[in-house]
Amino acid sequence: MTALTLHPDRLLPADPTTRGIARELYQQVRDLPITSPHGHVPARWLAEDAAFEDPTSLLLTPDHYVTRLLRAQGVSLADLGVGEADPSPQQRRQAFRLLCEDWPVFRGTAVKTWLEAQLVDIFGVDVVPSADTADDVYDAIAEKLPTPEFRPRALFERFGIDVLATTDDPCDDLRHHRALLDEPGWRGRVVPTFRPDAYLEAGRPGWAERVDALGASAGVDTGTLAGWVSAMVERRAHFRAHGAVSSDHAHADARAEPLGPHEAERLYAAARAGRVTPAEGDALRRHLLFEQARMAADDGMVMTLHPGVCRDHHTATAQRYGSDVGADIPTGVEFTRALRPVLDAFGTAPGFQLVLFTIDETAYSRELAPLAGFYPSVYVGAPWWFIDAPDAIGRYRRSVTETAGFSRTSGFIDDTRAFLSIPARHDTNRRVECGYLAELVAQHRLTPDEAAETAVDLVVARPREAFKL
C-alpha cells in the first residue's frame, strides 16, 4: 500500500530562499487559535455533543466540495448518501468506497489537500485511499468516532477554535445556541449568523408564506412593508441576544437600492398577492436589501454580501436532492454602481461595516479593493467557495493588497459544512499567506519583522475587526 503522508513544506514557495522565510513565518502562526466567522456547522452538534455516526455522514455526504466532483465523474448523489434520510450501514460503507475508488479525481484540487489533512492529522490514516484500501480507511475512522476524543466538543477544543459562527434562518429559535450560552461548563464561543435571503426574494414561490412565518416568529403582523421591517428588527435583536455579530446575504446581484415609499408599499402588496413580475420582484428585493443595510447601520451587526451565484443550476438535481449539493455555478457581478446607494447612505456612518465576497475574481482589483481602499466601512472578503484554494488565495492577495493593503481585508473564512475540514482549511490559508509575505520579504518590500507582524495580524486581528468579534 502507498503511504499517505503530509510534507511539512506543502503549499510553501518552491524557491529555496523564499521557502526558508515562509517556514519561519508559518511557525509563528501555525498554532494560533482558529477564528471562523462564517460557516455552516450546526450548533446542535456542539449543544448535544453526540458521537458522529459514521465516516460517510461526517466526511463525505455533507461536503458538496467533495460530492460535486464525484457527481461529475458520473457517481449518483444518492449513492453518496445525499438526500437519503437514513442510509443503511452497507450503503454508507459503499459510498465511502466510491470516494476512495475515485480518489485520483481530486488531484490538483484543494479538496485533496483538505481530505488528506483530515485523514492524517485527525485520524492517523497512513495509506492512500483507493479501491483496495477503502474498507481499511473506513474502519480506521469508524473505530475512533465513538470514543470521547472524537465527540464534537473534544474536537472543537483540539482544533483550537476560538470562535465558530453558524448560519441560521431568521425564524430559528436558536435553542441550541441558548443551551451553549447557558451551560456553565462550556467555554467555547459559538455564534449564530442572521441569514434572511429567502425573506427578501419577493418574486420566488413561497415568499408570502415565509414572510407570514417571519411575522409569527417575531409576533408582528407582516401584512405590510412596515410590519416586515419591524419583524426583521425584532429577529435581528433576538439573534444579537444569542451572540450574533453579523448578517449574511446572497443574491443574484449586489444592488441594494431604495424605492419611493408608495412604490415600495405597492410592490410589497403585489408580492404578497403573488402578482409581481420578475423585474418588480428584483426591485423589491433590492429595496429590502437596502433596508437590511439601514438596520445594520442602526444595530451595528456586520453586513456580509456574496452575490453572483446561479443557484441550483441543474433543475432535476434540485428537484431530487434540494439545494446546497454542489450544483451552484458562479456568474459575473458588478459592485461599484450596485453599491453606490448603500455606500452613499451608510458608507461613512459610524458602526456600519460591509464585508464583500465574490467568486468573480475580476472584481478584486477593479472594484472591491478600490472600494475598501476608500470607505472605512468596507472590507474585502477572503476567497471563498470555489476559490477557497491555494492558487486563488495567492491571486486574491496579489489583486487586493497593492490597492487596499492587508488591513482592509477580512481574514480567512472557511464557509464549510464539513466540521473536520476547518483546521485543514485554515492551515492551507496560513501557509499560502506566509508564502506571499515571504515573497515580499525576499523582494525587500517588507522587513522580516513587518512580515511576521502581518502574518499574525491576518490570523488574529483581521477577522476580529472585520466581524466585530
Buried (B, 14 or more C-beta within 10 A) or exposed (E): EEEBEEEEEBBBBEBEEBBBBBBBBBEBBEEBEBBBBBBBBBBBBBBEBEEBBBBBBBBBBBBBBBBBBBBEEEBEBBBBBBEBEEBEEEBBBBBBBBBBBBBEBBEEBBBBBBBBBBBBBBBEBBBBBBEEBBEBBBEBBBEBBEEEEBBBBEBBEEBEBBBBBBBBBBBBEBEBBBBBBEEEEBEBBBBBBBBBBBBBBBBBEEBBEBBBBBBEBBEBBBBEBBBBBBBBBBBBBBBBEBBBBBBBBBBBBBBBBBBEEEBBBBBBBBBBEEEBEEEBBBBBBBBBBBBBBBBBBBBBBBBBBBBBBEBBEBEEBBEBBEEBBBBBEBEEBBBBEBBBBBBEBBBEBEBBBBBBBBBBBEBBBBBBBBBBBBBEBBBBBBBBBBBBBBEBBBBBBEBBBEBBEBBBBBBBBBBBBBBBBBBBBBBBBBBBBBBBBBBBBBEEEBEEEEBBBBBBBBBBBBBBBBBBB
